[in-house]
Amino acid sequence: MERRIGIRREDKSKWERRSPLTPSDVAFLDSAHSIKTTVQPSQIRVFQDNEYKELGTEVSENLDVPVIFGIKEIPIDLFREDKIYVFFSHTIKGQEYNMPMLKRMMEKRDTLIDYECFRDENDNRLIAFGKYAGIAGMIESLWAAGKRLEWEGYKTPFLHIKRPIEYPSLNHLKKDSEKLGKEIKEKGLPEELSPFVIGIAGYGNVSSGAQELLRYFPVEEIKAEELESLKDNPHTLYKVVFREEHLVRRKDEKSFNLQDYYDNPEHYEGVFFKYLPYITILINAIYWEEKYPRLITKEYLRKNYNKELAKLKVIGDISCDIEGANECTMVCTEPDNPVYVYNPENGTIKYGIEGDGIVIMAVDILPTELPRESSIYFSNILKGFIPEIVNASYPGDFNKCTLPLPIKRAVILYKGELTPPYQYLKRFLRR
């Protein structure tokens, strides 16, 4: 195969400024592995065209190369025949809105490699933006809490924080967070808001990013079982991380077993609702599929919002599955308009922070709010896989393809055909 790759221009959102490969990593691939790169010009990419050109990289509209890398989904009219595309396709859950794209790739006999599915023998993800989604999602949620509380009549230090897109760099964001943390520690929050509890559902990369940001604040970590007896302290934020055993229980009341839950989720029911009355900000950072119980249902909110949930101000849904784990996540939002209020009584939403209900933060491209740092992090990992992708043999038989297993596991389509692990997608393609 020709030793050339391409980086496409992102066009799904005007806010998508990330790049899968930085200029310096592109130059490294050329010098160390003799892999040439063509980069499509872009007016919004965080790395300017000249940054690539200055390091000897070709910038051209024409991506006539065997392997094309991107970040988000690609418009269906841009696919070319017999190409290898590597991007986040958002198809493995059978997402209805992306089935036309998958069908077009099949028609074009293309190969699709999805970053989300790069996994080791223990099924751990090998490449992701999750950490930066967590950092940006936490800041967005704290910003939303400040605005919402102001609307309710409370002045808090959270009013001084900005949205991630307003910071020139991650360092600026961290310095502002540190300053805000000192203010909370010294001056405190209004006593009526104490104890101020930030609940984080999940403990993976996204959760780690959210928790990393909280290190700049006066935070005390507690156990879920301590929520009911928590004492007031307006100078402290309380953090609680919820794991699977806090989210569900067996319907037959037998003891919780994690592997059994993964294998037989139908035997379990959600119990997370019992923690909601004690939480001020909830961060949803879990992986969810329809086979699992939800964290929050519309029915529960409809019955209990005006009774027990006055404390719950913001749900930062970083996972952002529409009507998924948090059933009241109705739509995804954009960085310039990140929140809406969900009204449990009638199921409607209203953009902004005003109105009856709970503020929902549902930006689905959070890492692009920190475009340079998240791209550098991602590129540093991706560049290690690229020589293996370029050097592999791609014969007609997928079984004879020489991609290493961690990458081969990520091949959803091979020359237009669903690979064995992804045959289940046929039922979604028929809809």
C-alpha positions as CSV (number, residue, x, y, z in Angstrom):
1,M,0.0,0.0,0.0
2,E,1.2,3.5,-0.8
3,R,2.7,5.1,2.3
4,R,0.4,8.1,2.4
5,I,-2.3,9.1,4.8
6,G,-4.7,12.0,4.9
7,I,-6.3,14.2,7.6
8,R,-9.8,15.4,6.6
9,R,-11.3,18.8,7.4
10,E,-13.9,18.5,10.2
11,D,-17.3,19.7,9.1
12,K,-19.9,18.2,11.5
13,S,-19.9,21.3,13.7
14,K,-18.5,24.8,13.6
15,W,-17.0,24.1,17.0
16,E,-15.1,21.0,16.0
17,R,-11.5,22.2,16.1
18,R,-9.7,19.0,17.0
19,S,-7.2,17.2,14.8
20,P,-6.3,13.5,15.0
21,L,-2.7,14.3,14.4
22,T,-0.7,17.4,15.4
23,P,1.8,19.1,13.0
24,S,4.8,17.7,15.0
25,D,3.5,14.2,15.0
26,V,2.8,14.3,11.3
27,A,6.5,15.4,10.8
28,F,7.6,12.6,13.1
29,L,5.7,10.0,11.0
30,D,7.5,11.3,7.9
31,S,11.0,11.4,9.4
32,A,10.8,8.1,11.4
33,H,8.6,6.0,9.2
34,S,8.6,7.6,5.8
35,I,4.8,8.1,6.0
36,K,3.7,11.2,4.1
37,T,0.5,13.1,5.1
38,T,-1.8,15.3,3.2
39,V,-3.9,17.7,5.3
40,Q,-7.1,19.3,4.1
41,P,-7.1,23.0,4.7
42,S,-9.4,24.2,7.5
43,Q,-10.3,27.6,8.9
44,I,-11.4,26.3,12.3
45,R,-8.8,23.6,13.1
46,V,-6.9,24.5,16.2
47,F,-3.6,23.9,14.3
48,Q,-3.4,26.4,11.4
49,D,-2.6,25.2,7.9
50,N,0.8,27.0,8.1
51,E,1.8,25.0,11.2
52,Y,1.6,21.9,9.0
53,K,3.2,23.6,6.0
54,E,6.2,24.9,8.0
55,L,7.1,21.3,8.9
56,G,6.9,20.1,5.3
57,T,3.4,18.7,5.2
58,E,1.3,19.0,2.1
59,V,-2.0,20.9,2.6
60,S,-4.4,20.2,-0.2
61,E,-8.1,19.7,-0.8
62,N,-7.5,16.5,-2.6
63,L,-7.2,13.5,-0.2
64,D,-6.3,11.0,-2.9
65,V,-4.6,8.7,-0.3
66,P,-5.3,5.1,0.8
67,V,-6.0,5.9,4.5
68,I,-8.0,8.9,5.7
69,F,-8.2,10.0,9.4
70,G,-10.8,12.3,11.0
71,I,-12.5,12.9,14.3
72,K,-16.3,12.9,13.8
73,E,-18.7,11.4,11.3
74,I,-18.2,12.2,7.6
75,P,-21.0,13.4,5.3
76,I,-22.2,10.5,3.1
77,D,-21.5,12.3,-0.2
78,L,-17.8,12.6,0.6
79,F,-16.9,8.9,0.7
80,R,-14.7,7.5,-2.1
81,E,-14.4,3.9,-3.2
82,D,-12.0,1.4,-1.7
83,K,-10.6,3.7,1.0
84,I,-9.7,3.1,4.6
85,Y,-11.4,5.6,7.0
86,V,-10.5,6.0,10.6
87,F,-12.8,8.1,12.8
88,F,-15.4,8.0,15.6
89,S,-18.3,6.6,13.6
90,H,-20.9,6.3,16.4
91,T,-22.4,3.2,14.9
92,I,-21.7,0.4,17.3
93,K,-24.9,0.9,19.2
94,G,-26.8,0.9,16.0
95,Q,-27.3,4.6,16.2
96,E,-30.2,5.3,13.7
97,Y,-28.9,8.7,12.5
98,N,-25.6,7.1,11.3
99,M,-27.0,4.0,9.5
100,P,-27.2,5.9,6.2
101,M,-23.5,6.7,6.5
102,L,-22.7,3.1,7.2
103,K,-24.8,1.9,4.2
104,R,-22.9,4.4,1.9
105,M,-19.6,3.1,3.1
106,M,-20.7,-0.4,2.3
107,E,-21.8,0.7,-1.2
108,K,-18.3,2.2,-1.7
109,R,-16.6,-1.0,-0.5
110,D,-14.8,1.1,2.2
111,T,-13.1,-0.1,5.3
112,L,-14.1,1.5,8.6
113,I,-11.8,1.5,11.6
114,D,-13.4,3.1,14.7
115,Y,-11.2,4.7,17.4
116,E,-13.8,3.7,20.0
117,C,-13.1,0.0,19.4
118,F,-9.3,0.0,19.7
119,R,-9.1,-2.4,22.6
120,D,-6.6,-4.7,24.3
121,E,-7.1,-8.3,25.3
122,N,-8.9,-7.1,28.5
123,D,-11.3,-5.0,26.5
124,N,-9.8,-1.7,27.7
125,R,-10.0,1.2,25.3
126,L,-6.6,2.2,24.0
127,I,-7.3,5.6,22.5
128,A,-9.9,8.2,23.6
129,F,-10.6,11.8,24.4
130,G,-12.4,10.9,27.6
131,K,-10.2,12.7,30.1
132,Y,-10.8,16.0,28.3
133,A,-14.5,15.4,28.1
134,G,-14.5,15.0,31.8
135,I,-12.5,18.2,32.5
136,A,-14.7,20.3,30.1
137,G,-17.9,18.7,31.3
138,M,-17.2,19.4,34.9
139,I,-16.4,23.1,34.2
140,E,-19.6,23.4,32.1
141,S,-21.6,21.9,34.9
142,L,-20.1,24.2,37.6
143,W,-20.7,27.2,35.3
144,A,-24.3,26.1,34.8
145,A,-24.7,25.6,38.6
146,G,-23.5,29.2,39.2
147,K,-26.0,30.6,36.7
148,R,-28.9,28.5,37.9
149,L,-28.3,29.3,41.6
150,E,-28.1,33.0,40.7
151,W,-31.5,32.7,39.0
152,E,-32.8,31.1,42.2
153,G,-31.4,34.0,44.3
154,Y,-28.0,32.7,45.5
155,K,-24.7,34.4,44.8
156,T,-21.9,31.9,44.7
157,P,-18.2,31.9,43.7
158,F,-19.2,29.7,40.7
159,L,-20.4,32.8,39.0
160,H,-16.8,33.7,38.4
161,I,-16.1,30.7,36.3
162,K,-16.2,30.7,32.5
163,R,-17.2,28.1,30.0
164,P,-14.3,26.1,28.6
165,I,-14.5,27.7,25.2
166,E,-13.8,31.1,26.8
167,Y,-10.4,30.0,28.1
168,P,-7.4,30.4,25.9
169,S,-5.8,27.2,27.3
170,L,-6.3,24.5,29.8
171,N,-3.7,26.2,32.1
172,H,-5.8,29.3,32.2
173,L,-8.8,27.2,33.1
174,K,-6.9,25.4,35.9
175,K,-5.6,28.7,37.3
176,D,-9.1,30.1,37.4
177,S,-10.4,27.0,39.1
178,E,-7.6,27.2,41.7
179,K,-8.6,30.8,42.4
180,L,-12.2,29.8,42.7
181,G,-11.4,27.0,45.0
182,K,-9.6,29.3,47.4
183,E,-12.6,31.6,47.4
184,I,-14.9,28.8,48.4
185,K,-12.5,27.6,51.1
186,E,-12.2,31.1,52.6
187,K,-15.6,32.6,52.1
188,G,-17.8,29.5,51.7
189,L,-21.1,29.0,49.9
190,P,-24.5,30.2,51.1
191,E,-25.4,28.0,54.1
192,E,-28.7,27.0,52.5
193,L,-26.8,25.1,49.8
194,S,-24.7,23.0,52.2
195,P,-23.9,20.2,52.0
196,F,-23.0,20.9,48.4
197,V,-22.6,17.4,46.8
198,I,-21.1,16.6,43.4
199,G,-22.0,13.0,42.4
200,I,-20.1,11.3,39.6
201,A,-21.6,8.2,38.1
202,G,-18.8,6.1,36.7
203,Y,-15.0,5.7,37.3
204,G,-13.4,5.5,33.9
205,N,-11.4,8.0,31.9
206,V,-14.3,10.5,31.7
207,S,-14.8,10.3,35.4
208,S,-11.0,10.7,36.0
209,G,-11.0,13.9,34.0
210,A,-13.9,15.3,36.0
211,Q,-12.3,14.4,39.3
212,E,-8.9,15.8,38.1
213,L,-10.5,19.2,37.7
214,L,-12.1,19.0,41.2
215,R,-8.6,18.8,42.7
216,Y,-8.4,22.6,42.5
217,F,-11.4,22.9,44.8
218,P,-11.8,22.2,48.6
219,V,-13.2,18.7,48.1
220,E,-13.8,15.9,50.6
221,E,-14.6,12.5,49.1
222,I,-17.2,10.5,50.8
223,K,-18.9,7.2,50.3
224,A,-22.4,6.9,48.8
225,E,-23.6,5.4,52.1
226,E,-22.6,8.6,53.9
227,L,-24.9,10.9,52.0
228,E,-27.9,10.6,54.2
229,S,-26.0,11.6,57.3
230,L,-23.7,14.2,55.8
231,K,-23.1,17.3,57.9
232,D,-23.3,20.9,56.7
233,N,-20.0,22.6,55.8
234,P,-20.3,25.6,53.4
235,H,-16.5,25.7,52.9
236,T,-16.3,22.3,51.4
237,L,-17.6,20.5,48.3
238,Y,-18.4,16.8,48.8
239,K,-17.6,14.4,46.0
240,V,-19.0,10.9,45.7
241,V,-18.2,8.4,43.0
242,F,-20.9,5.9,42.2
243,R,-20.0,2.4,40.9
244,E,-22.3,-0.3,39.4
245,E,-23.2,-1.6,42.9
246,H,-24.7,1.8,43.7
247,L,-26.7,2.0,40.5
248,V,-28.6,-1.4,40.4
249,R,-29.6,-4.4,42.5
250,R,-30.7,-7.9,41.6
251,K,-34.5,-8.2,41.2
252,D,-34.4,-11.4,43.3
253,E,-32.5,-9.5,46.0
254,K,-29.4,-11.8,45.8
255,S,-26.0,-10.2,46.3
256,F,-24.6,-7.9,43.6
257,N,-22.0,-9.4,41.3
258,L,-20.3,-7.3,38.7
259,Q,-19.7,-10.0,36.1
260,D,-23.2,-11.3,36.6
261,Y,-24.5,-7.8,36.0
262,Y,-22.6,-7.5,32.7
263,D,-23.7,-10.9,31.6
264,N,-27.3,-10.7,32.8
265,P,-28.4,-7.1,33.0
266,E,-32.0,-8.1,32.7
267,H,-31.8,-9.6,36.2
268,Y,-31.2,-6.1,37.6
269,E,-33.2,-3.0,38.3
270,G,-32.1,0.6,38.9
271,V,-31.9,1.9,42.4
272,F,-29.9,5.1,41.9
273,F,-32.9,7.2,42.6
274,K,-32.3,6.8,46.3
275,Y,-29.2,9.0,46.2
276,L,-30.7,11.8,44.0
277,P,-32.3,13.8,46.9
278,Y,-28.8,14.4,48.4
279,I,-27.0,15.5,45.2
280,T,-26.5,19.1,44.0
281,I,-24.7,18.4,40.7
282,L,-24.7,15.0,39.0
283,I,-22.1,14.1,36.5
284,N,-23.1,11.2,34.2
285,A,-19.9,9.5,33.0
286,I,-21.0,5.9,32.5
287,Y,-21.1,3.8,29.4
288,W,-24.7,2.8,28.8
289,E,-26.7,0.5,26.4
290,E,-30.4,-0.2,26.3
291,K,-29.9,-3.5,28.0
292,Y,-28.9,-1.8,31.2
293,P,-31.3,0.0,33.7
294,R,-31.3,3.8,33.5
295,L,-29.8,6.1,36.1
296,I,-32.8,8.4,36.0
297,T,-36.2,7.9,34.4
298,K,-38.7,10.5,33.3
299,E,-41.4,8.7,35.3
300,Y,-39.4,9.0,38.5
301,L,-38.7,12.7,38.0
302,R,-42.3,13.3,37.1
303,K,-43.5,11.7,40.4
304,N,-40.8,13.0,42.7
305,Y,-39.3,16.3,41.4
306,N,-41.5,18.6,43.5
307,K,-41.2,16.3,46.5
308,E,-37.6,15.2,47.0
309,L,-35.4,16.7,44.4
310,A,-35.2,20.4,45.2
311,K,-31.5,20.0,45.9
312,L,-30.6,18.7,42.4
313,K,-29.7,21.7,40.3
314,V,-27.6,20.4,37.4
315,I,-27.1,17.1,35.5
316,G,-23.9,17.2,33.5
317,D,-24.5,14.4,31.0
318,I,-21.1,13.9,29.6
319,S,-22.0,10.5,28.2
320,C,-24.8,12.3,26.3
321,D,-26.9,9.3,25.2
322,I,-30.2,10.7,24.0
323,E,-33.0,9.4,26.3
324,G,-30.4,7.0,27.6
325,A,-29.0,6.5,31.1
326,N,-30.4,9.9,31.9
327,E,-33.7,9.7,30.2
328,C,-34.3,13.4,30.4
329,T,-31.4,14.2,28.1
330,M,-33.6,15.0,25.2
331,V,-31.1,16.6,22.7
332,C,-27.4,17.3,22.4
333,T,-26.2,20.9,22.8
334,E,-23.5,23.0,21.3
335,P,-20.6,24.7,23.2
336,D,-22.2,28.2,22.7
337,N,-25.6,27.1,24.1
338,P,-24.7,24.2,26.4
339,V,-27.7,23.8,28.7
340,Y,-31.5,23.6,28.9
341,V,-34.0,23.1,31.6
342,Y,-36.0,19.8,31.6
343,N,-39.5,20.2,33.1
344,P,-40.4,16.8,34.7
345,E,-44.1,17.7,34.8
346,N,-44.7,17.9,31.1
347,G,-41.4,16.6,29.6
348,T,-40.5,19.8,27.8
349,I,-37.2,21.5,27.5
350,K,-36.3,25.2,27.5
351,Y,-32.8,26.4,26.5
352,G,-30.9,28.4,29.1
353,I,-31.0,28.1,32.9
354,E,-34.4,29.6,33.7
355,G,-37.7,27.8,34.4
356,D,-39.1,24.9,36.4
357,G,-37.1,21.7,36.4
358,I,-33.5,20.5,36.2
359,V,-30.7,22.1,34.2
360,I,-29.2,19.6,31.7
361,M,-25.7,20.1,30.2
362,A,-25.5,17.8,27.2
363,V,-22.7,19.0,24.9
364,D,-21.6,15.9,22.9
365,I,-18.3,17.3,21.7
366,L,-16.9,18.4,25.0
367,P,-13.2,17.7,24.2
368,T,-13.2,20.2,21.4
369,E,-13.7,22.9,24.0
370,L,-10.1,22.2,24.9
371,P,-9.0,21.6,21.3
372,R,-5.2,22.0,21.5
373,E,-4.6,20.0,24.6
374,S,-7.0,17.2,23.8
375,S,-5.6,16.9,20.2
376,I,-2.0,16.7,21.5
377,Y,-3.0,14.0,23.9
378,F,-4.9,12.0,21.3
379,S,-2.3,12.4,18.6
380,N,0.5,11.2,20.9
381,I,-1.3,7.9,21.2
382,L,-2.6,7.6,17.6
383,K,0.8,8.1,16.0
384,G,1.9,4.8,17.5
385,F,-0.8,2.9,15.6
386,I,-0.4,4.6,12.3
387,P,2.7,2.6,11.0
388,E,0.8,-0.6,11.8
389,I,-2.2,0.6,9.8
390,V,-0.1,1.7,6.9
391,N,2.2,-1.4,6.8
392,A,-0.6,-3.9,7.1
393,S,-1.7,-6.2,4.3
394,Y,-5.4,-5.9,3.2
395,P,-6.2,-9.0,1.1
396,G,-9.8,-9.9,0.1
397,D,-10.2,-12.2,3.1
398,F,-10.5,-10.3,6.4
399,N,-9.1,-13.2,8.3
400,K,-5.8,-12.8,6.4
401,C,-5.6,-9.0,7.1
402,T,-2.4,-8.4,9.0
403,L,-3.5,-5.6,11.3
404,P,-2.5,-6.2,14.9
405,L,-5.4,-7.5,17.1
406,P,-6.0,-4.2,19.0
407,I,-6.7,-2.4,15.7
408,K,-8.3,-5.4,14.0
409,R,-10.9,-5.4,16.7
410,A,-11.8,-1.9,15.6
411,V,-12.6,-2.8,12.0
412,I,-16.3,-2.5,11.7
413,L,-16.4,-2.7,7.9
414,Y,-13.8,-4.5,5.7
415,K,-14.0,-3.7,2.0
416,G,-17.7,-2.9,2.4
417,E,-18.7,-5.9,4.5
418,L,-19.5,-6.0,8.2
419,T,-16.7,-8.0,10.0
420,P,-17.7,-10.9,12.3
421,P,-17.8,-9.0,15.6
422,Y,-20.2,-6.4,14.1
423,Q,-22.6,-8.6,12.2
424,Y,-25.3,-7.6,14.8
425,L,-25.5,-4.2,13.0
426,K,-27.4,-5.9,10.2
427,R,-30.6,-5.6,12.1
428,F,-30.2,-1.9,12.5
429,L,-29.3,-1.4,8.8
430,R,-32.6,-3.0,7.8
431,R,-34.7,-0.4,9.7
